Amino acid sequence: MTFQEKLDKIVKKNKSLVCVGLDSDVTRLRQDFGEAKQLSFNKTIIEATHDLVCSYKLNTAFYESIGHEGINALKDTCDYLVQKYPEIPIIVDAKRADIGNTNKGYVQFIFTYLGADAVTLHPYLGEEAIRPFLDCKDKGIIILCKTSNPGSDEFQNLQVSIPSLYDRAKMVRPLYQIVAENVINKWNKNKNCLLVVGATYPGELKEVRKIVGDMTLLVPGIGAQGGDLEATLKVGLNSKKQGLIINSSRGIIFAENPREEAMKLRNEINKYL
């Protein structure tokens, strides 16, 4: 089963486009979670939300930052999901970028060791470099396009003058659009590519949707980052009223009632479907 097929099934089952980010920052976890508190915390969130989500996303920084204990918690969390909720896709938010030979090691770690279904990647090194990921036909390869952070325009909005692959009348346009064009027209031979487009930039999201058609987009920035949910849905949904993985991390997992917050987000999204 491909990542997209797995995603489509859980979206239908749970009636949800919500992705919960398991960004379990140890500095914010209560002491009563014990020594293995990242894993314990993650299990608590998973049990509270598993019937309300379409995926879980684990940002490796929150695990790598504390060394081997964090890597163990990352692995154990992925194992827990694979064993108990195998129908829910796991996205490892690693934002990897390197030469092709090195990427083979990342492929081994993320897909074989962790058992993840999808990964986030930088496009800067080009298609040739990330080919080891693109060749994983059953996995989701999620390319950074227009990220949600305030400084993303420094490079992503640089105006570049080359012929457009999707609109020959366009010569000058921002770099993020060229990334989207290359991914949809050149990199997506195995139909396993997705793009990251932040909810904090609905105008750019609208342009990306025009370029990529019905391709699924991972959308961070809802919740703590202040992304506009209504604007995101109005311009981001595809022709099937799907095509979005809407991530919320801190806004759900550190809420007083994570289940309530996840359900609130799911229900708010579903008003537009």
DRENBA-289738 format. One record per residue (C-alpha): y, z, x; residue in three letters. Coordinates in pm, 1 decimal. Layout:
+----------+----------+----------+------+
|       c2 |       c3 |       c1 | resn |
+----------+----------+----------+------+
|        Y |        Z |        X |  ALA |
...
+----------+----------+----------+------+
% end
This chain:
+----------+----------+----------+------+
|       c2 |       c3 |       c1 | resn |
+----------+----------+----------+------+
|      0.0 |      0.0 |      0.0 |  MET |
|    343.8 |    -90.4 |    134.3 |  THR |
|    637.4 |    147.5 |    144.8 |  PHE |
|    812.6 |    -44.1 |   -132.7 |  GLN |
|    504.2 |    -33.4 |   -356.0 |  GLU |
|    466.8 |    338.6 |   -297.6 |  LYS |
|    835.1 |    392.0 |   -369.6 |  LEU |
|    824.9 |    185.8 |   -689.8 |  ASP |
|    529.6 |    387.9 |   -820.4 |  LYS |
|    691.0 |    726.8 |   -767.3 |  ILE |
|   1025.3 |    606.3 |   -905.7 |  VAL |
|    843.3 |    511.8 |  -1225.8 |  LYS |
|    631.2 |    828.2 |  -1237.7 |  LYS |
|    912.2 |   1075.9 |  -1173.0 |  ASN |
|   1185.5 |    865.3 |  -1335.5 |  LYS |
|   1393.6 |    935.6 |  -1028.5 |  SER |
|   1600.3 |    769.9 |   -756.3 |  LEU |
|   1666.0 |   1106.8 |   -589.0 |  VAL |
|   1570.8 |   1164.6 |   -227.0 |  CYS |
|   1587.6 |   1524.7 |   -107.8 |  VAL |
|   1683.0 |   1564.7 |    256.8 |  GLY |
|   1481.2 |   1843.3 |    417.5 |  LEU |
|   1753.1 |   1925.8 |    671.1 |  ASP |
|   1633.5 |   2280.3 |    722.3 |  SER |
|   1897.6 |   2410.3 |    961.1 |  ASP |
|   1746.1 |   2732.3 |   1099.5 |  VAL |
|   2087.1 |   2895.8 |   1127.5 |  THR |
|   2111.9 |   2889.8 |    746.6 |  ARG |
|   1760.2 |   3007.1 |    661.2 |  LEU |
|   1691.6 |   3358.7 |    539.5 |  ARG |
|   1490.3 |   3586.8 |    764.9 |  GLN |
|   1235.1 |   3652.4 |    491.5 |  ASP |
|   1085.8 |   3308.7 |    550.2 |  PHE |
|    919.8 |   3460.2 |    859.0 |  GLY |
|    846.1 |   3311.6 |   1199.7 |  GLU |
|    749.5 |   2968.5 |   1063.2 |  ALA |
|   1061.1 |   2970.1 |    850.3 |  LYS |
|   1136.9 |   2597.7 |    862.8 |  GLN |
|    795.0 |   2510.9 |    724.7 |  LEU |
|    808.1 |   2794.4 |    470.6 |  SER |
|   1153.9 |   2688.0 |    356.7 |  PHE |
|   1048.3 |   2324.0 |    328.4 |  ASN |
|    742.7 |   2416.4 |    122.6 |  LYS |
|    964.8 |   2613.9 |   -114.3 |  THR |
|   1195.0 |   2313.2 |   -163.9 |  ILE |
|    903.9 |   2071.8 |   -205.7 |  ILE |
|    732.3 |   2288.0 |   -465.1 |  GLU |
|   1057.8 |   2321.1 |   -658.0 |  ALA |
|   1140.0 |   1949.0 |   -660.1 |  THR |
|    827.6 |   1733.7 |   -612.3 |  HIS |
|    829.4 |   1608.5 |   -972.2 |  ASP |
|   1200.6 |   1520.2 |   -957.8 |  LEU |
|   1219.6 |   1300.1 |   -647.7 |  VAL |
|   1132.0 |    952.7 |   -524.4 |  CYS |
|   1110.2 |   1058.8 |   -158.2 |  SER |
|   1178.2 |   1324.9 |    101.5 |  TYR |
|   1386.0 |   1255.4 |    411.2 |  LYS |
|   1355.0 |   1464.1 |    727.0 |  LEU |
|   1634.8 |   1435.6 |    983.3 |  ASN |
|   1466.2 |   1500.9 |   1316.3 |  THR |
|   1776.4 |   1663.0 |   1468.6 |  ALA |
|   1719.7 |   1984.3 |   1272.3 |  PHE |
|   1370.2 |   2011.8 |   1422.1 |  TYR |
|   1427.9 |   1876.4 |   1771.8 |  GLU |
|   1718.2 |   2117.5 |   1821.2 |  SER |
|   1488.1 |   2419.7 |   1850.6 |  ILE |
|   1221.8 |   2262.3 |   2070.9 |  GLY |
|    846.2 |   2270.7 |   2021.8 |  HIS |
|    862.9 |   2509.6 |   1726.0 |  GLU |
|   1079.7 |   2262.1 |   1541.9 |  GLY |
|    855.0 |   1967.2 |   1626.8 |  ILE |
|    560.3 |   2169.1 |   1496.7 |  ASN |
|    751.5 |   2238.5 |   1174.5 |  ALA |
|    833.6 |   1868.9 |   1139.3 |  LEU |
|    468.1 |   1773.0 |   1187.4 |  LYS |
|    342.1 |   2049.7 |    957.6 |  ASP |
|    588.6 |   1952.2 |    684.1 |  THR |
|    478.3 |   1589.3 |    699.8 |  CYS |
|    112.6 |   1698.6 |    693.8 |  ASP |
|    180.4 |   1919.8 |    392.0 |  TYR |
|    334.7 |   1629.9 |    202.4 |  LEU |
|     58.1 |   1387.4 |    300.4 |  VAL |
|   -212.1 |   1632.1 |    192.5 |  GLN |
|    -57.9 |   1774.5 |   -124.2 |  LYS |
|    176.8 |   1500.0 |   -248.6 |  TYR |
|     51.1 |   1176.0 |    -89.7 |  PRO |
|    222.3 |    970.5 |   -359.6 |  GLU |
|    571.1 |   1074.6 |   -238.6 |  ILE |
|    711.6 |    862.5 |     48.3 |  PRO |
|    823.2 |   1040.1 |    364.7 |  ILE |
|   1132.6 |    903.4 |    540.3 |  ILE |
|   1187.7 |   1019.5 |    897.7 |  VAL |
|   1559.5 |    997.8 |    964.6 |  ASP |
|   1535.4 |    948.4 |   1339.5 |  ALA |
|   1800.4 |    676.6 |   1392.4 |  LYS |
|   1606.9 |    543.7 |   1688.1 |  ARG |
|   1729.3 |    256.2 |   1905.6 |  ALA |
|   1582.2 |    144.0 |   2234.3 |  ASP |
|   1418.1 |   -148.4 |   2410.8 |  ILE |
|   1096.1 |   -282.3 |   2262.0 |  GLY |
|    857.7 |   -119.2 |   2509.4 |  ASN |
|   1004.2 |    225.6 |   2443.0 |  THR |
|   1004.7 |    167.9 |   2069.3 |  ASN |
|    626.2 |    142.0 |   2080.7 |  LYS |
|    625.6 |    512.0 |   2165.5 |  GLY |
|    856.4 |    591.5 |   1874.9 |  TYR |
|    630.0 |    391.6 |   1641.7 |  VAL |
|    334.4 |    600.1 |   1758.6 |  GLN |
|    519.5 |    930.1 |   1709.2 |  PHE |
|    675.6 |    854.7 |   1370.8 |  ILE |
|    406.5 |    656.0 |   1195.1 |  PHE |
|     81.9 |    769.3 |   1361.0 |  THR |
|    150.5 |   1129.6 |   1465.2 |  TYR |
|    385.1 |   1232.7 |   1182.5 |  LEU |
|    232.5 |   1001.2 |    922.8 |  GLY |
|    571.9 |    895.0 |    787.1 |  ALA |
|    621.5 |    601.3 |    550.9 |  ASP |
|    966.1 |    491.5 |    670.6 |  ALA |
|   1215.4 |    538.6 |    951.9 |  VAL |
|   1588.1 |    484.2 |   1008.7 |  THR |
|   1693.0 |    261.0 |   1301.8 |  LEU |
|   2008.0 |    139.4 |   1476.7 |  HIS |
|   2050.8 |   -241.0 |   1479.9 |  PRO |
|   2263.1 |   -253.1 |   1797.8 |  TYR |
|   1983.1 |   -365.0 |   2032.7 |  LEU |
|   1886.7 |   -655.7 |   1808.1 |  GLY |
|   1574.3 |   -783.7 |   1635.6 |  GLU |
|   1374.6 |   -834.8 |   1954.7 |  GLU |
|   1406.7 |   -468.5 |   2051.5 |  ALA |
|   1297.7 |   -325.2 |   1716.1 |  ILE |
|   1016.5 |   -578.3 |   1665.9 |  ARG |
|    751.2 |   -303.4 |   1718.1 |  PRO |
|    888.1 |   -138.4 |   1403.2 |  PHE |
|    936.3 |   -460.6 |   1206.6 |  LEU |
|    573.7 |   -553.2 |   1275.0 |  ASP |
|    457.6 |   -244.6 |   1081.2 |  CYS |
|    417.5 |   -437.9 |    757.2 |  LYS |
|    328.5 |   -142.0 |    535.7 |  ASP |
|    616.0 |     80.3 |    656.6 |  LYS |
|    979.4 |     96.9 |    547.8 |  GLY |
|   1217.9 |     -9.9 |    824.5 |  ILE |
|   1560.1 |    122.3 |    725.8 |  ILE |
|   1845.2 |    -30.7 |    925.8 |  ILE |
|   2183.7 |    139.5 |    958.1 |  LEU |
|   2444.5 |    -90.0 |    805.0 |  CYS |
|   2747.4 |    104.1 |    677.3 |  LYS |
|   2705.8 |    472.9 |    741.1 |  THR |
|   2864.8 |    753.9 |    542.1 |  SER |
|   3060.6 |    927.8 |    820.7 |  ASN |
|   3444.0 |    902.4 |    833.1 |  PRO |
|   3446.7 |    730.1 |   1172.0 |  GLY |
|   3199.6 |    456.6 |   1081.6 |  SER |
|   3470.5 |    190.1 |   1063.5 |  ASP |
|   3531.7 |    209.5 |   1441.6 |  GLU |
|   3261.1 |    -50.2 |   1500.4 |  PHE |
|   3106.9 |   -124.7 |   1161.7 |  GLN |
|   3429.4 |   -265.3 |   1017.5 |  ASN |
|   3530.3 |   -470.0 |   1320.7 |  LEU |
|   3624.2 |   -821.4 |   1210.3 |  GLN |
|   3396.9 |  -1083.7 |   1363.5 |  VAL |
|   3446.0 |  -1459.1 |   1353.1 |  SER |
|   3112.1 |  -1640.1 |   1313.9 |  ILE |
|   2973.9 |  -1854.1 |   1028.2 |  PRO |
|   2828.0 |  -1653.0 |    744.3 |  SER |
|   2458.4 |  -1690.3 |    669.6 |  LEU |
|   2510.2 |  -1616.2 |    303.3 |  TYR |
|   2849.0 |  -1773.3 |    231.0 |  ASP |
|   2941.6 |  -2071.6 |    450.0 |  ARG |
|   3304.3 |  -2045.7 |    340.9 |  ALA |
|   3329.4 |  -1709.3 |    514.8 |  LYS |
|   3413.0 |  -1710.9 |    883.2 |  MET |
|   3575.6 |  -1374.7 |    952.5 |  VAL |
|   3420.2 |  -1060.2 |    810.9 |  ARG |
|   3325.0 |   -707.0 |    916.8 |  PRO |
|   3031.3 |   -636.2 |   1143.3 |  LEU |
|   2839.9 |   -436.6 |    880.0 |  TYR |
|   2818.9 |   -752.2 |    666.5 |  GLN |
|   2676.7 |   -947.6 |    958.7 |  ILE |
|   2413.7 |   -677.4 |   1004.0 |  VAL |
|   2322.4 |   -709.3 |    634.8 |  ALA |
|   2303.0 |  -1088.4 |    661.4 |  GLU |
|   2080.5 |  -1080.9 |    968.3 |  ASN |
|   1844.7 |   -825.6 |    817.7 |  VAL |
|   1800.7 |  -1010.6 |    487.8 |  ILE |
|   1781.3 |  -1360.0 |    641.0 |  ASN |
|   1612.0 |  -1308.6 |    978.4 |  LYS |
|   1455.9 |   -963.8 |   1022.7 |  TRP |
|   1286.7 |   -919.9 |    685.4 |  ASN |
|    995.8 |  -1158.9 |    737.8 |  LYS |
|    747.7 |   -888.8 |    634.5 |  ASN |
|    957.1 |   -778.5 |    335.3 |  LYS |
|    967.0 |   -424.7 |    472.2 |  ASN |
|   1337.0 |   -386.6 |    555.3 |  CYS |
|   1593.2 |   -166.9 |    382.4 |  LEU |
|   1952.7 |    -81.9 |    469.9 |  LEU |
|   2155.0 |    239.6 |    492.3 |  VAL |
|   2488.5 |    223.1 |    308.4 |  VAL |
|   2687.5 |    540.6 |    247.7 |  GLY |
|   2799.7 |    653.4 |    -96.6 |  ALA |
|   3135.4 |    736.2 |     61.6 |  THR |
|   3210.1 |    361.2 |     81.7 |  TYR |
|   3148.4 |    206.5 |   -263.6 |  PRO |
|   3357.8 |    -99.8 |   -179.4 |  GLY |
|   3137.2 |   -180.4 |    117.9 |  GLU |
|   2827.0 |    -98.0 |    -86.8 |  LEU |
|   2933.5 |   -359.5 |   -341.8 |  LYS |
|   2964.5 |   -622.5 |    -68.6 |  GLU |
|   2626.7 |   -536.1 |     80.5 |  VAL |
|   2460.1 |   -561.2 |   -260.1 |  ARG |
|   2600.7 |   -913.3 |   -298.9 |  LYS |
|   2447.3 |  -1012.5 |     34.4 |  ILE |
|   2100.8 |   -857.1 |      5.6 |  VAL |
|   2019.5 |   -912.4 |   -360.9 |  GLY |
|   1755.1 |   -671.0 |   -488.6 |  ASP |
|   1671.0 |   -511.6 |   -151.5 |  MET |
|   1640.0 |   -133.1 |   -168.3 |  THR |
|   1921.0 |     66.4 |     -4.6 |  LEU |
|   1910.3 |    422.0 |    126.6 |  LEU |
|   2235.2 |    586.8 |     19.5 |  VAL |
|   2341.4 |    909.8 |    191.8 |  PRO |
|   2670.2 |   1085.9 |    124.2 |  GLY |
|   2617.4 |   1229.9 |   -225.5 |  ILE |
|   2669.9 |   1603.9 |   -247.6 |  GLY |
|   2821.2 |   1784.6 |     50.5 |  ALA |
|   2979.7 |   1465.0 |    189.7 |  GLN |
|   3160.7 |   1398.2 |   -138.0 |  GLY |
|   3033.1 |   1051.3 |   -225.8 |  GLY |
|   3122.4 |    918.0 |   -571.1 |  ASP |
|   2795.1 |    897.4 |   -767.3 |  LEU |
|   2931.3 |    695.1 |  -1059.2 |  GLU |
|   3095.7 |    436.6 |   -832.1 |  ALA |
|   2780.7 |    417.4 |   -620.7 |  THR |
|   2560.5 |    343.9 |   -919.3 |  LEU |
|   2797.4 |     91.6 |  -1074.1 |  LYS |
|   2809.8 |   -125.4 |   -762.4 |  VAL |
|   2480.4 |    -36.1 |   -594.8 |  GLY |
|   2204.9 |    -76.4 |   -852.2 |  LEU |
|   2017.2 |   -403.7 |   -827.8 |  ASN |
|   1933.1 |   -647.7 |  -1107.1 |  SER |
|   1639.8 |   -426.4 |  -1211.9 |  LYS |
|   1860.9 |   -116.4 |  -1239.0 |  LYS |
|   1681.1 |     21.1 |   -934.0 |  GLN |
|   1708.2 |    -52.2 |   -563.0 |  GLY |
|   1868.4 |    275.1 |   -452.4 |  LEU |
|   1731.0 |    582.9 |   -276.7 |  ILE |
|   2007.8 |    836.0 |   -334.5 |  ILE |
|   1987.1 |   1115.5 |    -81.5 |  ASN |
|   2122.0 |   1466.0 |   -116.3 |  SER |
|   2040.9 |   1725.6 |    145.7 |  SER |
|   2262.1 |   2034.2 |    174.5 |  ARG |
|   2379.5 |   1996.2 |   -184.9 |  GLY |
|   2025.6 |   2060.4 |   -307.4 |  ILE |
|   1831.0 |   2257.5 |    -48.6 |  ILE |
|   2095.8 |   2524.9 |      6.5 |  PHE |
|   2192.6 |   2552.8 |   -359.5 |  ALA |
|   2126.2 |   2878.5 |   -541.7 |  GLU |
|   1872.2 |   2691.9 |   -754.6 |  ASN |
|   1745.6 |   2378.5 |   -573.0 |  PRO |
|   1534.2 |   2263.4 |   -867.3 |  ARG |
|   1828.8 |   2284.7 |  -1100.9 |  GLU |
|   2047.8 |   2083.1 |   -863.3 |  GLU |
|   1780.5 |   1816.8 |   -811.0 |  ALA |
|   1726.7 |   1786.0 |  -1185.4 |  MET |
|   2100.7 |   1768.0 |  -1245.6 |  LYS |
|   2135.7 |   1482.2 |   -995.4 |  LEU |
|   1835.6 |   1295.8 |  -1134.7 |  ARG |
|   1961.4 |   1325.0 |  -1491.2 |  ASN |
|   2312.1 |   1218.0 |  -1394.3 |  GLU |
|   2175.4 |    909.3 |  -1220.1 |  ILE |
|   1949.9 |    823.5 |  -1512.7 |  ASN |
|   2248.1 |    798.0 |  -1746.2 |  LYS |
|   2333.3 |    470.3 |  -1573.9 |  TYR |
|   1983.8 |    317.4 |  -1576.1 |  LEU |
+----------+----------+----------+------+
% end
